[in-house]
Amino acid sequence: MSDSLVIKHFKKLCAIPHCSYEAEAMKNYLVETCGAYGYVVSVDETRNILAKHPDAKVTLQAHYDMVCIGTSFPLTLQEDEGWLCATDSTLGADNGMGMAMMLALMEEGVAVDALFTSEEEVGLVGARGLDLDLTTPYLLNLDSEEEGAVTIGCAGGVDIIATKKLQREKKELHLYEYHISGLAGGHSGVDIDKNIPNAITLLFNKLCDTESYIVEVNGGERRNSIPKKADILFGLETELEIEGTSYLGLQEVEVMGESCTIIQMLADFESGVRALNSELNIVETSINLALIESSKERLRVQLSGRSMDRDALIALEKETTAYFEGSGFDVLSEGFYSPWKPEINSFSDLVLDETKKLFKEADFGAIHAGLECWIIKERYPEILMASIGPNIMYPHSNREKVELASVERVNVSLKNIVKGLNEK
């Protein structure tokens, strides 16, 4: 069976480098391709791309960077029982499949405007710096990951970076290595309630009952991913048998001062779901202990907090800051964005009506992850917005996969939505 037009476009995208901060080749490809299809293309200083059609009534929107874990371009793709994935790598269906749907419509000359935003995966950078002329009354985001769900709300978020200056001291110790790897990983928003183990938390829980001295420690992959791996080099004054560790012998090493305090406070930190939203049947508030890295001079910990409620997000930020400051860390917050409060309107009703033609159980919903809709809406308050997308599993991990039949179903729904708007 030959690939559909959408899948053909997606496979082309999978050959072009577009990791966050390294997506210049993808930007150039999109500008050239949209121009070749006859659309008027503009690029702003944040490298967002807007391709305009004179008769468009809706702007379709997707981001063109991807989370790269184990990624080498061109991606090696494989299909298994109707699902497409990449070998030992993130796939980039988040949000490459949204881009592919947009390009397929544009190749067919459909009257839509197409907004491709930059650096979404590293703090919604493109949306924050958006400086392009959006003129349609509607915007349909294609970054949702469950067919049949019309997303009309999302969590807000904040990144927290805690840094501690280290005082080193020399000690003769029995030295050990401990490695955790090969965990499932996943998206720190939509997967945070799936009981996926956090490698950094497991690492410090392993050591919290010992009088250990840290030499160096590193763990995690991305701020917005649940850590799959973590490594520590540590010492003990008395030789012990600790399951899973490698013994390196008695050595003189420089260890972190306050090692026991650091181990205990990171073992005790409650990474994961903090509260549930019974009305929306999703996670209300969460925080992910995402990254840890050490050098001779400092220890740095990075976390990603999310909430469907702005006040709860602010409280989480303050609580986490106080927790780390209490152990002598300097704390910086960045990238704060408010939640997108669910809003039902004439556009969302139209999207739901068309979606129900293919998905009888379709309904409105919200997602415990960041979408660019709310940031864009703050700049363009009159535009009505919603979000749809195909079934994508385990984004932000090398288990990421997309259901091919779902892509085709959602693409039919997308075409019907655009047709309905253009006929109004």
TORGURO-723586 format. One record per residue (C-alpha): residue number from 1; z, y, x. Coordinates in Angstrom, 1 decimal, m for minus. Layout:
+-----+--------+--------+--------+
|   k |      z |      y |      x |
+-----+--------+--------+--------+
| NUM |      Z |      Y |      X |
...
+-----+--------+--------+--------+
% end
This chain:
+-----+--------+--------+--------+
|   k |      z |      y |      x |
+-----+--------+--------+--------+
|   1 |    0.0 |    0.0 |    0.0 |
|   2 |   m1.0 |    3.4 |    1.5 |
|   3 |    1.4 |    6.2 |    1.9 |
|   4 |    1.6 |    8.9 |   m0.7 |
|   5 |    0.7 |   12.5 |    0.3 |
|   6 |    4.4 |   13.4 |    0.6 |
|   7 |    5.1 |   10.4 |    2.9 |
|   8 |    2.1 |   11.3 |    5.0 |
|   9 |    3.5 |   14.8 |    5.5 |
|  10 |    7.0 |   13.4 |    6.2 |
|  11 |    5.7 |   11.1 |    8.9 |
|  12 |    3.9 |   14.0 |   10.6 |
|  13 |    7.1 |   16.0 |   10.6 |
|  14 |    8.9 |   13.0 |   12.2 |
|  15 |    6.7 |   13.4 |   15.3 |
|  16 |    7.6 |   17.0 |   15.9 |
|  17 |   10.8 |   18.0 |   17.6 |
|  18 |   13.1 |   19.9 |   15.3 |
|  19 |   16.7 |   19.4 |   16.3 |
|  20 |   18.9 |   22.4 |   15.5 |
|  21 |   18.4 |   25.1 |   18.2 |
|  22 |   15.3 |   23.2 |   19.4 |
|  23 |   12.9 |   23.7 |   16.4 |
|  24 |   10.3 |   26.1 |   17.8 |
|  25 |    7.6 |   23.4 |   17.7 |
|  26 |    8.3 |   22.8 |   14.0 |
|  27 |    8.4 |   26.5 |   13.2 |
|  28 |    4.9 |   26.9 |   14.8 |
|  29 |    3.6 |   23.8 |   13.0 |
|  30 |    4.8 |   25.1 |    9.6 |
|  31 |    3.3 |   28.6 |   10.2 |
|  32 |    0.0 |   27.2 |   11.2 |
|  33 |   m0.2 |   24.6 |    8.4 |
|  34 |    0.8 |   26.9 |    5.6 |
|  35 |   m1.7 |   29.5 |    6.9 |
|  36 |   m4.4 |   26.8 |    6.9 |
|  37 |   m3.7 |   26.1 |    3.3 |
|  38 |   m4.4 |   29.7 |    2.4 |
|  39 |   m0.8 |   31.0 |    1.9 |
|  40 |    0.3 |   34.3 |    3.3 |
|  41 |    2.9 |   33.6 |    5.9 |
|  42 |    5.8 |   35.8 |    7.2 |
|  43 |    8.5 |   35.0 |    9.7 |
|  44 |   11.7 |   37.1 |   10.1 |
|  45 |   13.9 |   37.6 |   13.2 |
|  46 |   16.1 |   34.5 |   12.3 |
|  47 |   12.9 |   32.4 |   12.3 |
|  48 |   12.8 |   31.8 |    8.6 |
|  49 |    9.3 |   31.2 |    7.2 |
|  50 |    8.0 |   32.4 |    3.9 |
|  51 |    4.6 |   31.2 |    2.7 |
|  52 |    3.4 |   33.1 |   m0.5 |
|  53 |    0.9 |   32.4 |   m3.2 |
|  54 |   m0.1 |   35.3 |   m5.4 |
|  55 |    0.5 |   33.5 |   m8.7 |
|  56 |    3.8 |   31.8 |   m7.8 |
|  57 |    6.7 |   31.9 |  m10.2 |
|  58 |    9.1 |   29.8 |   m8.2 |
|  59 |   10.2 |   29.7 |   m4.6 |
|  60 |   10.8 |   26.2 |   m3.2 |
|  61 |   13.2 |   26.1 |   m0.3 |
|  62 |   14.2 |   23.6 |    2.4 |
|  63 |   15.5 |   24.0 |    6.0 |
|  64 |   13.5 |   22.8 |    8.9 |
|  65 |   16.1 |   21.8 |   11.5 |
|  66 |   17.8 |   18.4 |   11.5 |
|  67 |   21.0 |   16.9 |   12.9 |
|  68 |   19.9 |   14.9 |   15.9 |
|  69 |   22.0 |   11.8 |   16.9 |
|  70 |   20.2 |    9.3 |   19.2 |
|  71 |   17.0 |   11.1 |   18.4 |
|  72 |   13.8 |   11.0 |   20.5 |
|  73 |   10.5 |   12.4 |   19.2 |
|  74 |    8.3 |   11.0 |   17.8 |
|  75 |   10.8 |    9.1 |   15.7 |
|  76 |   10.4 |    5.3 |   15.5 |
|  77 |   10.3 |    4.7 |   11.7 |
|  78 |   10.9 |    1.4 |    9.9 |
|  79 |   10.9 |    0.4 |    6.3 |
|  80 |   13.4 |   m2.1 |    4.9 |
|  81 |   13.4 |   m3.2 |    1.2 |
|  82 |   12.1 |    0.2 |    0.0 |
|  83 |   14.2 |    2.4 |    2.3 |
|  84 |   12.8 |    4.3 |    5.3 |
|  85 |   15.0 |    4.9 |    8.3 |
|  86 |   14.6 |    5.7 |   12.1 |
|  87 |   15.5 |    3.2 |   14.8 |
|  88 |   18.9 |    4.1 |   16.3 |
|  89 |   18.6 |    7.7 |   15.2 |
|  90 |   19.1 |   10.2 |   12.4 |
|  91 |   16.0 |   10.3 |   10.3 |
|  92 |   15.8 |   13.9 |    9.3 |
|  93 |   15.1 |   13.2 |    5.6 |
|  94 |   17.8 |   15.8 |    5.3 |
|  95 |   15.8 |   18.1 |    4.8 |
|  96 |   12.4 |   16.9 |    6.1 |
|  97 |   11.7 |   15.2 |    2.8 |
|  98 |   12.1 |   18.5 |    1.0 |
|  99 |    9.6 |   20.1 |    3.4 |
| 100 |    7.2 |   17.2 |    2.9 |
| 101 |    7.2 |   17.7 |   m0.9 |
| 102 |    6.6 |   21.5 |   m0.4 |
| 103 |    3.7 |   20.9 |    2.0 |
| 104 |    2.1 |   18.3 |   m0.3 |
| 105 |    2.1 |   20.8 |   m3.1 |
| 106 |    0.7 |   23.5 |   m0.9 |
| 107 |   m2.1 |   21.2 |    0.4 |
| 108 |   m3.1 |   20.7 |   m3.3 |
| 109 |   m3.1 |   24.5 |   m3.7 |
| 110 |   m0.3 |   24.7 |   m6.3 |
| 111 |    1.0 |   28.2 |   m7.0 |
| 112 |    4.5 |   28.2 |   m5.3 |
| 113 |    6.1 |   30.2 |   m2.7 |
| 114 |    7.7 |   28.1 |    0.1 |
| 115 |   10.7 |   29.2 |    2.1 |
| 116 |   11.6 |   27.2 |    5.2 |
| 117 |   14.9 |   28.3 |    6.6 |
| 118 |   16.2 |   27.8 |   10.2 |
| 119 |   19.3 |   26.4 |   11.7 |
| 120 |   20.9 |   25.3 |    8.5 |
| 121 |   22.8 |   22.4 |   10.1 |
| 122 |   24.6 |   24.7 |   12.5 |
| 123 |   26.2 |   27.2 |   10.2 |
| 124 |   23.4 |   28.1 |    7.7 |
| 125 |   22.2 |   30.6 |   10.3 |
| 126 |   18.8 |   31.2 |    8.7 |
| 127 |   20.1 |   31.8 |    5.2 |
| 128 |   22.6 |   34.3 |    6.6 |
| 129 |   20.0 |   36.3 |    8.4 |
| 130 |   17.3 |   36.0 |    5.7 |
| 131 |   15.1 |   39.1 |    5.8 |
| 132 |   12.0 |   38.2 |    3.8 |
| 133 |   10.6 |   39.4 |    0.5 |
| 134 |   11.5 |   36.9 |   m2.2 |
| 135 |    9.7 |   38.0 |   m5.4 |
| 136 |    9.8 |   35.0 |   m7.8 |
| 137 |   12.5 |   34.9 |  m10.5 |
| 138 |   13.5 |   31.3 |   m9.6 |
| 139 |   14.4 |   29.3 |   m6.5 |
| 140 |   14.5 |   25.6 |   m6.4 |
| 141 |   16.3 |   24.1 |   m3.3 |
| 142 |   15.2 |   20.6 |   m2.3 |
| 143 |   18.2 |   19.7 |   m0.1 |
| 144 |   20.2 |   17.6 |   m2.7 |
| 145 |   20.5 |   13.9 |   m1.9 |
| 146 |   20.8 |   12.1 |   m5.3 |
| 147 |   18.0 |   11.7 |   m7.7 |
| 148 |   18.7 |   12.6 |  m11.3 |
| 149 |   21.4 |   15.1 |  m10.3 |
| 150 |   20.6 |   18.8 |  m10.9 |
| 151 |   22.9 |   20.5 |   m8.5 |
| 152 |   24.2 |   23.9 |   m9.6 |
| 153 |   27.1 |   24.3 |   m7.2 |
| 154 |   28.3 |   23.4 |   m3.7 |
| 155 |   31.3 |   23.7 |   m1.5 |
| 156 |   32.0 |   26.6 |    0.7 |
| 157 |   32.8 |   26.0 |    4.4 |
| 158 |   34.4 |   27.3 |    7.6 |
| 159 |   34.3 |   26.0 |   11.2 |
| 160 |   37.5 |   26.2 |   13.2 |
| 161 |   37.6 |   26.0 |   17.0 |
| 162 |   41.0 |   25.5 |   18.7 |
| 163 |   41.3 |   25.9 |   22.5 |
| 164 |   44.3 |   25.3 |   24.7 |
| 165 |   44.5 |   26.4 |   28.3 |
| 166 |   45.8 |   23.5 |   30.3 |
| 167 |   48.4 |   23.4 |   33.0 |
| 168 |   47.7 |   20.4 |   35.2 |
| 169 |   50.2 |   18.4 |   37.2 |
| 170 |   49.7 |   15.6 |   39.7 |
| 171 |   51.3 |   12.2 |   38.9 |
| 172 |   51.0 |    8.7 |   40.3 |
| 173 |   50.3 |    6.6 |   37.2 |
| 174 |   48.9 |    3.3 |   36.0 |
| 175 |   45.5 |    4.5 |   34.8 |
| 176 |   43.6 |    3.2 |   31.7 |
| 177 |   40.3 |    3.9 |   29.9 |
| 178 |   39.9 |    3.5 |   26.2 |
| 179 |   36.6 |    3.7 |   24.4 |
| 180 |   35.8 |    3.8 |   20.7 |
| 181 |   32.1 |    3.5 |   19.7 |
| 182 |   29.8 |    2.2 |   17.2 |
| 183 |   31.6 |    3.4 |   14.1 |
| 184 |   29.6 |    4.1 |   11.0 |
| 185 |   29.6 |    7.9 |   11.1 |
| 186 |   28.4 |   10.1 |    8.3 |
| 187 |   28.1 |   13.5 |    6.8 |
| 188 |   31.4 |   15.4 |    6.9 |
| 189 |   30.9 |   16.6 |    3.4 |
| 190 |   29.2 |   14.1 |    1.1 |
| 191 |   30.6 |   11.1 |    3.0 |
| 192 |   34.1 |   12.4 |    3.6 |
| 193 |   35.5 |   10.3 |    0.7 |
| 194 |   33.9 |    7.0 |    1.8 |
| 195 |   36.7 |    5.7 |    4.0 |
| 196 |   34.6 |    6.0 |    7.1 |
| 197 |   36.9 |    5.8 |   10.2 |
| 198 |   37.2 |    8.9 |   12.4 |
| 199 |   37.0 |    7.9 |   16.0 |
| 200 |   39.1 |   10.8 |   17.3 |
| 201 |   41.9 |   10.1 |   14.8 |
| 202 |   41.8 |    6.4 |   15.7 |
| 203 |   42.0 |    7.3 |   19.4 |
| 204 |   45.2 |    9.3 |   19.2 |
| 205 |   46.8 |    6.9 |   16.7 |
| 206 |   46.3 |    4.3 |   19.4 |
| 207 |   48.3 |    6.3 |   21.9 |
| 208 |   50.9 |    8.0 |   19.8 |
| 209 |   53.5 |    5.3 |   20.3 |
| 210 |   53.2 |    5.4 |   24.1 |
| 211 |   54.4 |    7.9 |   26.7 |
| 212 |   50.9 |    8.6 |   27.8 |
| 213 |   49.5 |   11.3 |   30.0 |
| 214 |   45.9 |   12.5 |   29.3 |
| 215 |   43.5 |   12.9 |   32.2 |
| 216 |   40.4 |   13.7 |   30.1 |
| 217 |   39.3 |   13.1 |   26.6 |
| 218 |   36.0 |   13.6 |   24.7 |
| 219 |   34.8 |   12.6 |   21.2 |
| 220 |   32.5 |   13.2 |   18.3 |
| 221 |   28.8 |   14.2 |   18.0 |
| 222 |   28.4 |   17.3 |   15.8 |
| 223 |   30.7 |   19.6 |   13.8 |
| 224 |   29.2 |   18.4 |   10.5 |
| 225 |   29.4 |   14.6 |   11.3 |
| 226 |   32.3 |   12.2 |   11.1 |
| 227 |   32.9 |   11.1 |   14.7 |
| 228 |   31.4 |    7.7 |   15.7 |
| 229 |   32.8 |    7.6 |   19.2 |
| 230 |   35.6 |    8.9 |   21.4 |
| 231 |   36.8 |    8.2 |   25.0 |
| 232 |   40.0 |    8.9 |   26.8 |
| 233 |   41.3 |    8.4 |   30.4 |
| 234 |   45.1 |    8.3 |   30.4 |
| 235 |   48.0 |    7.1 |   32.5 |
| 236 |   51.4 |    5.5 |   32.0 |
| 237 |   54.4 |    5.5 |   34.3 |
| 238 |   54.9 |    1.8 |   33.6 |
| 239 |   52.1 |   m0.8 |   33.5 |
| 240 |   51.6 |   m2.1 |   30.0 |
| 241 |   49.1 |   m4.4 |   28.3 |
| 242 |   47.3 |   m2.2 |   25.6 |
| 243 |   44.7 |   m4.0 |   23.6 |
| 244 |   41.2 |   m2.7 |   24.0 |
| 245 |   41.9 |   m0.7 |   27.1 |
| 246 |   40.6 |   m1.2 |   30.6 |
| 247 |   43.2 |   m1.0 |   33.4 |
| 248 |   42.1 |    0.9 |   36.5 |
| 249 |   45.1 |    0.5 |   38.7 |
| 250 |   47.8 |    2.8 |   40.1 |
| 251 |   46.3 |    6.1 |   41.1 |
| 252 |   47.3 |    9.7 |   41.7 |
| 253 |   45.7 |   11.9 |   39.1 |
| 254 |   45.9 |   15.4 |   37.5 |
| 255 |   47.1 |   15.1 |   34.0 |
| 256 |   47.4 |   17.6 |   31.1 |
| 257 |   50.8 |   19.2 |   30.6 |
| 258 |   52.3 |   18.6 |   27.2 |
| 259 |   50.2 |   15.4 |   26.9 |
| 260 |   52.7 |   13.7 |   24.5 |
| 261 |   52.8 |   16.8 |   22.2 |
| 262 |   49.0 |   16.9 |   22.1 |
| 263 |   48.6 |   13.2 |   21.3 |
| 264 |   51.2 |   13.4 |   18.5 |
| 265 |   49.8 |   16.5 |   16.9 |
| 266 |   46.3 |   15.1 |   16.8 |
| 267 |   47.4 |   11.7 |   15.6 |
| 268 |   49.3 |   13.5 |   12.8 |
| 269 |   46.5 |   15.8 |   11.8 |
| 270 |   45.3 |   14.8 |    8.3 |
| 271 |   41.5 |   14.6 |    8.7 |
| 272 |   39.6 |   13.8 |    5.5 |
| 273 |   40.0 |   14.5 |    1.8 |
| 274 |   42.8 |   17.0 |    1.0 |
| 275 |   42.2 |   17.4 |   m2.8 |
| 276 |   39.9 |   16.0 |   m5.6 |
| 277 |   38.2 |   17.9 |   m8.4 |
| 278 |   38.5 |   15.8 |  m11.5 |
| 279 |   36.3 |   18.1 |  m13.6 |
| 280 |   33.3 |   17.7 |  m11.3 |
| 281 |   34.3 |   14.2 |  m10.1 |
| 282 |   33.9 |   15.1 |   m6.5 |
| 283 |   36.0 |   16.1 |   m3.5 |
| 284 |   37.6 |   19.5 |   m4.0 |
| 285 |   38.8 |   20.2 |   m0.4 |
| 286 |   38.4 |   18.4 |    2.9 |
| 287 |   38.5 |   18.9 |    6.6 |
| 288 |   36.9 |   16.9 |    9.4 |
| 289 |   38.3 |   16.6 |   12.9 |
| 290 |   34.8 |   16.6 |   14.4 |
| 291 |   34.8 |   17.2 |   18.2 |
| 292 |   37.1 |   17.2 |   21.1 |
| 293 |   36.3 |   17.9 |   24.8 |
| 294 |   38.3 |   18.5 |   27.9 |
| 295 |   37.7 |   20.1 |   31.2 |
| 296 |   40.1 |   20.8 |   34.1 |
| 297 |   41.1 |   24.2 |   32.6 |
| 298 |   41.0 |   23.7 |   28.8 |
| 299 |   41.1 |   21.4 |   25.8 |
| 300 |   38.9 |   22.3 |   22.9 |
| 301 |   39.0 |   20.9 |   19.3 |
| 302 |   36.4 |   21.7 |   16.6 |
| 303 |   36.8 |   21.1 |   12.9 |
| 304 |   34.8 |   21.7 |    9.7 |
| 305 |   36.6 |   22.6 |    6.5 |
| 306 |   35.1 |   22.6 |    3.0 |
| 307 |   36.2 |   23.4 |   m0.5 |
| 308 |   34.8 |   24.0 |   m4.0 |
| 309 |   37.3 |   26.8 |   m4.4 |
| 310 |   37.3 |   29.9 |   m2.3 |
| 311 |   41.1 |   30.5 |   m2.4 |
| 312 |   41.7 |   26.8 |   m1.4 |
| 313 |   39.2 |   27.2 |    1.5 |
| 314 |   41.0 |   30.3 |    2.8 |
| 315 |   44.4 |   28.5 |    2.5 |
| 316 |   42.9 |   25.5 |    4.4 |
| 317 |   41.7 |   27.8 |    7.1 |
| 318 |   45.1 |   29.5 |    7.4 |
| 319 |   47.0 |   26.2 |    7.4 |
| 320 |   44.8 |   24.6 |   10.1 |
| 321 |   45.1 |   27.7 |   12.2 |
| 322 |   48.9 |   27.7 |   12.0 |
| 323 |   49.0 |   24.0 |   12.8 |
| 324 |   47.1 |   24.3 |   16.1 |
| 325 |   48.7 |   27.6 |   17.0 |
| 326 |   52.0 |   25.9 |   16.7 |
| 327 |   51.1 |   23.7 |   19.6 |
| 328 |   49.9 |   26.5 |   21.8 |
| 329 |   46.2 |   26.6 |   20.9 |
| 330 |   44.1 |   29.8 |   20.5 |
| 331 |   42.2 |   29.5 |   17.3 |
| 332 |   38.9 |   31.0 |   16.2 |
| 333 |   37.2 |   30.7 |   12.8 |
| 334 |   33.5 |   31.2 |   12.3 |
| 335 |   30.7 |   30.7 |    9.8 |
| 336 |   32.8 |   31.2 |    6.7 |
| 337 |   30.8 |   31.0 |    3.5 |
| 338 |   32.0 |   31.0 |   m0.1 |
| 339 |   31.4 |   28.1 |   m2.6 |
| 340 |   28.5 |   28.3 |   m5.0 |
| 341 |   30.2 |   28.3 |   m8.3 |
| 342 |   28.4 |   26.1 |  m10.9 |
| 343 |   26.2 |   28.2 |  m13.3 |
| 344 |   24.2 |   27.0 |  m16.2 |
| 345 |   21.3 |   29.2 |  m17.2 |
| 346 |   17.7 |   29.1 |  m18.5 |
| 347 |   16.3 |   27.9 |  m15.2 |
| 348 |   18.8 |   25.2 |  m14.7 |
| 349 |   18.3 |   24.0 |  m18.3 |
| 350 |   14.5 |   23.8 |  m17.6 |
| 351 |   15.1 |   21.8 |  m14.4 |
| 352 |   17.5 |   19.4 |  m16.2 |
| 353 |   15.1 |   19.0 |  m19.2 |
| 354 |   12.2 |   18.0 |  m16.9 |
| 355 |   14.5 |   15.8 |  m14.8 |
| 356 |   15.6 |   13.9 |  m17.8 |
| 357 |   12.0 |   12.9 |  m18.6 |
| 358 |   12.2 |   10.5 |  m15.6 |
| 359 |   16.0 |   10.1 |  m15.2 |
| 360 |   17.5 |    9.6 |  m18.7 |
| 361 |   21.1 |    9.9 |  m17.4 |
| 362 |   20.4 |   13.1 |  m15.5 |
| 363 |   23.0 |   15.8 |  m15.6 |
| 364 |   24.3 |   18.9 |  m13.9 |
| 365 |   26.5 |   18.4 |  m10.8 |
| 366 |   27.9 |   19.9 |   m7.7 |
| 367 |   28.0 |   18.7 |   m4.1 |
| 368 |   30.8 |   18.7 |   m1.5 |
| 369 |   28.5 |   20.1 |    1.2 |
| 370 |   26.9 |   23.4 |    2.0 |
| 371 |   23.7 |   24.4 |    0.4 |
| 372 |   21.9 |   27.7 |    1.2 |
| 373 |   21.6 |   28.7 |   m2.4 |
| 374 |   24.8 |   30.7 |   m2.6 |
| 375 |   24.1 |   32.7 |    0.6 |
| 376 |   20.6 |   33.4 |   m0.6 |
| 377 |   21.8 |   34.4 |   m4.0 |
| 378 |   24.3 |   36.9 |   m2.5 |
| 379 |   21.3 |   38.7 |   m1.1 |
| 380 |   19.0 |   38.2 |   m4.1 |
| 381 |   21.5 |   38.1 |   m7.1 |
| 382 |   18.8 |   38.2 |   m9.8 |
| 383 |   17.1 |   35.0 |   m8.7 |
| 384 |   18.1 |   31.9 |  m10.8 |
| 385 |   18.7 |   28.8 |   m8.7 |
| 386 |   19.1 |   25.0 |   m8.8 |
| 387 |   18.7 |   22.1 |   m6.4 |
| 388 |   17.2 |   18.6 |   m6.6 |
| 389 |   16.3 |   15.8 |   m4.1 |
| 390 |   15.7 |   12.1 |   m3.7 |
| 391 |   18.3 |    9.4 |   m2.8 |
| 392 |   19.3 |    9.9 |    0.8 |
| 393 |   22.1 |    7.7 |    2.3 |
| 394 |   24.3 |    8.5 |    5.3 |
| 395 |   22.8 |   11.8 |    6.5 |
| 396 |   24.1 |   13.1 |    9.8 |
| 397 |   24.3 |    9.5 |   11.2 |
| 398 |   21.9 |    7.0 |   12.7 |
| 399 |   22.3 |    5.0 |    9.5 |
| 400 |   20.4 |    7.8 |    7.5 |
| 401 |   17.8 |    6.4 |    5.1 |
| 402 |   15.8 |    7.6 |    2.2 |
| 403 |   14.6 |    5.6 |   m0.8 |
| 404 |   10.8 |    5.8 |   m0.9 |
| 405 |   10.5 |    5.1 |   m4.7 |
| 406 |   13.0 |    7.8 |   m5.3 |
| 407 |   10.9 |   10.3 |   m3.3 |
| 408 |    8.0 |    9.6 |   m5.6 |
| 409 |   10.0 |    9.9 |   m8.7 |
| 410 |   11.6 |   13.2 |   m7.7 |
| 411 |    8.2 |   14.5 |   m6.6 |
| 412 |    6.8 |   13.8 |  m10.1 |
| 413 |    9.7 |   15.7 |  m11.5 |
| 414 |    9.2 |   18.6 |   m9.1 |
| 415 |    5.5 |   18.9 |  m10.1 |
| 416 |    6.5 |   18.9 |  m13.8 |
| 417 |    9.1 |   21.7 |  m13.1 |
| 418 |    6.6 |   23.8 |  m11.3 |
| 419 |    4.0 |   23.2 |  m14.0 |
| 420 |    6.5 |   24.1 |  m16.7 |
| 421 |    7.3 |   27.4 |  m14.9 |
| 422 |    3.7 |   28.3 |  m14.2 |
| 423 |    2.8 |   27.8 |  m17.9 |
| 424 |    5.6 |   30.0 |  m19.2 |
+-----+--------+--------+--------+
% end
